[in-house]
Amino acid sequence: MTGQSKLFYLGKLRSLSELSYNETKHFEVNAKNAIAKSLGKRTISVIEKSK
């Protein structure tokens, strides 16, 4: 592997890892929001039932 292709490969790898990091963060946020929503709904329904 020449120095230039190595750099290109490393650059590609870095952008891939950054992308997956961003996607993971995005996914985590979405998951937390979804969990919070479902928990919120469950809490509300429990409160409604207990009235």
Secondary structure, DSSP 4 states (H G I P E B T S, - for coil): --HHHHHHHHHHHHHHHHHHHHHHHHHHHHHHHHHHHHHHHHHHHHHHHH-
